[in-house]
Amino acid sequence: MKKWFIALAGVFLSLTLAACGSKTVATTSGGKITESAYYTSLKKSSSGKQVLQQMILNKVLEKDYGDKVKKSEVTKQYNAYKQQYGSSFSSVLSQSGTTASGLKTEIRSNLLLKEAVKDNTKITDKMLKAQYKKYEPKVQVAQILVAKKSTAETVIKQLKDDKSFTTLAKKYSTDTTTKSNGGKISAFDNTDTSLDSSFKTAAFKLKTGEYTTTPVKTDSGYYVIKMIKNPGKGTMKEHESELKSQIIDSKMNSSTGLQKVVAKVLKDGNIDIKDNDLKNILSDYLSSSSSK
């Protein structure tokens, strides 16, 4: 489960750290544990500090950008995760130390931060041109994965003899996930990080209906790739919106870029830490020399 720039600490999310007192949290044969004692211990822990950092940042982000993040956007991303993990979704949440509600909170936090990045990023023509050079539209391909180069060459020879790609995938492919559906995989573009770079380079060169005429070597083995649908790169103007989105996503994956945005948001947030023991809790984010 993807972790954002400032990680959430799961079970601690429901705590309101400022409201601690003498109320008993738990009792034991050795005595009771009060909110005050719990808070004192929690604020000294790294997880407790992370939660407070995230809570402070979220408060400021909600004020500045809350109206720009719709509930439907959060639900859409949540459902995408749920579909991606299928029947193992609950166990993935548990292993990640979070809940369905916690994941939705995390998604919203990330979307708020993304709005802040957008607001603090001036996209120039130079940036658009640089991104366009790397840009490839979302394409749909089918693949046949084999262990030996000679086997891939055999597959290619049979394709040249007009054998069905779907039939060959079922016969030769060692990828048990895709061989039954003719080797089709999820559509991808230049931002994909799950596929081997050699695989993507070979795929993007293909026009609709074409297949690779030489085996594509990767760490997983040798691939034969067929292009099912390639809409073509088009012009920079036609894809300006996608290019801007990719630029923002790139900045979201840059710790240095996020550091600058978070620092600015916090500096403008009129934050006053009341607990003297936590006065420096934001120093890593506000310091210009920080590499966090």
C-alpha positions in Angstrom: 0.0 0.0 0.0 1.6 3.2 -1.1 2.9 5.5 1.7 2.7 9.2 1.3 5.4 11.8 2.0 4.3 12.1 5.7 3.2 8.7 6.8 0.0 8.1 8.8 0.4 6.0 11.9 -2.9 4.0 11.6 -4.3 3.5 15.0 -3.2 6.8 16.3 -5.3 8.8 13.9 -8.3 9.0 16.1 -6.4 10.6 19.0 -6.9 14.2 19.9 -3.7 14.8 21.6 -4.5 18.2 23.1 -7.4 16.9 25.1 -5.5 14.8 27.6 -6.2 14.9 31.3 -6.6 12.6 34.3 -9.2 10.3 32.7 -8.3 6.7 32.9 -7.3 5.0 29.6 -6.8 1.6 31.1 -6.6 -0.2 34.4 -4.3 -3.1 35.4 -3.4 -5.1 38.4 -0.4 -2.8 38.8 -2.4 0.4 38.6 -4.1 2.7 36.1 -2.9 4.5 33.0 -4.2 8.0 32.6 -4.6 10.1 29.5 -2.0 12.4 30.8 0.6 9.6 31.3 -0.4 8.2 27.9 0.0 11.5 26.2 3.4 12.2 27.8 4.6 8.8 26.6 3.1 9.2 23.1 4.5 12.6 22.4 8.0 11.3 23.0 7.6 8.5 20.4 8.3 9.0 16.7 4.9 7.7 15.7 3.2 10.1 18.0 5.2 13.0 16.5 4.3 11.9 13.0 0.7 11.9 13.8 0.8 15.4 15.2 2.8 16.6 12.2 0.2 15.1 9.9 -2.7 16.5 11.9 -1.2 20.0 11.8 -0.5 19.8 8.1 -4.0 18.5 7.4 -5.6 21.3 9.3 -3.8 23.9 7.2 -4.4 22.0 3.9 -8.1 21.6 4.7 -8.4 25.3 5.3 -6.6 26.3 2.1 -7.7 23.5 -0.3 -10.5 21.5 1.3 -13.1 22.8 -1.1 -11.1 21.5 -4.0 -11.0 17.9 -3.0 -14.4 16.2 -3.5 -15.5 13.2 -1.6 -16.1 11.5 -4.9 -12.4 11.7 -5.7 -11.5 10.0 -2.5 -14.0 7.3 -3.1 -12.8 6.8 -6.6 -9.2 6.2 -5.5 -10.3 4.0 -2.6 -12.4 1.8 -5.0 -9.4 1.6 -7.3 -7.3 0.2 -4.5 -10.1 -2.2 -3.5 -10.4 -3.5 -7.0 -6.7 -3.8 -7.4 -6.3 -6.0 -4.3 -9.6 -7.9 -4.7 -10.3 -10.5 -2.0 -7.0 -9.7 -0.3 -7.9 -6.1 0.3 -8.8 -6.5 4.0 -5.5 -8.4 4.7 -3.5 -5.7 2.9 -5.1 -3.0 5.0 -4.3 -5.0 8.1 -0.7 -5.6 7.1 -0.3 -1.9 6.4 -1.5 -1.0 9.9 -4.6 0.9 8.7 -8.3 0.5 8.2 -10.7 1.4 5.4 -11.4 4.7 7.1 -7.7 5.3 7.7 -6.9 4.7 4.0 -9.6 7.2 3.0 -8.1 9.7 5.3 -4.6 9.0 3.8 -6.0 9.4 0.3 -7.6 12.7 1.2 -4.4 13.9 2.7 -2.5 13.1 -0.5 -5.1 14.8 -2.7 -5.0 17.9 -0.5 -1.2 17.9 -0.7 -1.5 17.6 -4.5 -3.7 20.7 -4.6 -1.0 22.5 -2.7 1.7 21.3 -5.2 -0.5 22.5 -8.1 -1.0 25.9 -6.4 2.7 26.3 -5.9 3.9 25.1 -9.3 4.2 27.4 -12.3 4.3 25.2 -15.4 6.2 26.9 -18.1 6.5 26.1 -21.9 10.0 24.8 -21.3 8.6 22.3 -18.7 5.8 21.2 -21.1 8.3 20.7 -23.9 10.6 18.6 -21.7 7.7 16.4 -20.5 6.4 16.0 -24.1 9.7 14.5 -25.1 9.1 11.7 -22.5 5.4 11.5 -23.1 3.8 8.4 -24.6 0.0 7.9 -24.7 -1.8 5.1 -22.9 -1.5 2.0 -25.0 -3.0 -1.5 -24.8 -0.8 -4.5 -25.6 -0.7 -8.3 -25.4 2.4 -10.2 -24.4 3.9 -13.7 -24.6 6.6 -14.3 -22.0 9.1 -17.2 -22.4 12.3 -18.3 -20.7 14.5 -18.8 -23.8 15.3 -16.6 -26.7 14.9 -19.5 -29.1 11.3 -20.0 -27.9 10.5 -16.4 -28.5 12.0 -16.7 -32.0 9.8 -19.7 -32.6 6.7 -17.7 -31.5 7.7 -14.8 -33.9 8.2 -17.2 -36.8 4.7 -18.6 -36.2 3.2 -15.1 -36.1 4.8 -14.4 -39.4 3.0 -17.6 -40.7 -0.2 -15.9 -39.6 -0.7 -17.9 -36.4 -3.1 -16.4 -33.8 -1.3 -14.4 -31.1 -4.0 -15.5 -28.6 -3.5 -19.1 -29.5 0.3 -18.8 -29.2 0.0 -17.0 -25.8 -2.0 -19.8 -24.4 0.4 -22.4 -25.8 3.8 -20.8 -25.0 3.5 -18.0 -22.4 4.8 -18.7 -18.9 2.8 -15.7 -17.5 -0.1 -17.6 -15.9 -1.9 -14.3 -15.1 -2.3 -13.3 -18.7 -1.9 -16.3 -21.0 -5.6 -17.3 -20.6 -6.8 -14.0 -22.0 -4.4 -13.9 -25.0 -1.6 -12.1 -23.1 -3.5 -8.8 -22.6 -2.2 -6.6 -19.8 -3.5 -3.3 -18.3 -3.1 -0.2 -20.5 0.0 1.9 -19.6 1.7 5.1 -20.6 5.2 6.6 -20.0 4.6 7.1 -16.3 4.2 3.4 -15.6 6.8 2.1 -13.1 5.7 -1.6 -13.0 7.0 -2.7 -16.4 10.6 -3.2 -17.5 12.0 -0.2 -19.3 13.1 -2.5 -22.3 9.5 -3.8 -22.5 8.0 -0.2 -22.6 10.6 1.0 -25.1 9.8 -1.8 -27.5 6.0 -1.5 -27.0 5.9 2.2 -27.7 7.6 1.8 -31.0 4.7 -0.4 -32.3 1.7 0.8 -34.2 -1.7 -0.8 -33.8 -1.6 -4.4 -35.0 2.2 -4.7 -35.1 4.3 -7.1 -33.0 8.0 -7.2 -32.1 10.0 -9.1 -34.7 12.9 -9.7 -32.3 12.7 -11.1 -28.7 12.6 -8.4 -26.0 15.0 -9.3 -23.3 14.1 -8.4 -19.7 14.9 -9.6 -16.2 11.8 -11.8 -16.3 12.7 -13.5 -19.6 12.0 -12.9 -23.3 8.9 -11.1 -24.5 7.0 -11.0 -27.8 4.7 -8.0 -27.7 1.7 -7.2 -29.9 0.2 -3.7 -30.0 -3.6 -3.9 -29.7 -4.2 -0.1 -29.6 -1.8 2.8 -29.9 -3.6 6.1 -30.4 -0.4 7.9 -31.5 1.5 10.6 -29.7 -0.2 13.5 -31.3 0.9 17.1 -30.7 2.0 18.8 -27.5 -1.1 21.1 -27.6 -3.5 18.1 -27.8 -2.0 16.6 -24.6 -1.3 19.7 -22.6 -3.7 18.7 -19.8 -2.1 15.3 -19.5 1.4 16.8 -19.6 0.6 19.2 -16.8 -0.8 16.3 -14.8 2.3 14.3 -15.3 4.5 17.2 -14.2 2.5 17.6 -11.0 2.6 13.8 -10.3 6.4 14.0 -10.8 6.7 16.7 -8.2 4.5 14.6 -5.9 7.1 11.9 -6.1 10.0 14.3 -5.4 10.9 14.6 -1.7 12.8 17.8 -2.4 9.8 19.4 -4.2 7.3 18.3 -1.6 9.6 19.6 1.2 9.4 23.1 -0.3 5.7 23.0 -0.7 5.1 21.7 2.8 7.4 24.3 4.3 5.5 27.1 2.5 2.1 25.8 3.5 3.2 25.4 7.2 4.9 28.9 7.3 1.7 30.4 6.0 -0.5 28.4 8.4 -0.1 30.6 11.5 0.9 27.6 13.6 1.6 28.0 17.3 2.7 24.9 19.2 1.5 25.2 22.8 3.4 22.2 24.3 7.0 23.3 25.0 8.2 19.7 24.6 6.9 19.8 21.0 8.0 23.3 20.0 10.5 22.0 17.4 8.2 19.3 15.9 8.0 21.1 12.6 11.7 22.1 12.4 12.6 19.4 9.8 9.9 20.7 7.5 10.5 24.5 8.0 14.2 24.4 7.8 15.4 25.4 4.3 18.5 23.2 4.8 16.5 20.1 5.7 16.9 17.1 3.4 13.8 15.3 4.9 
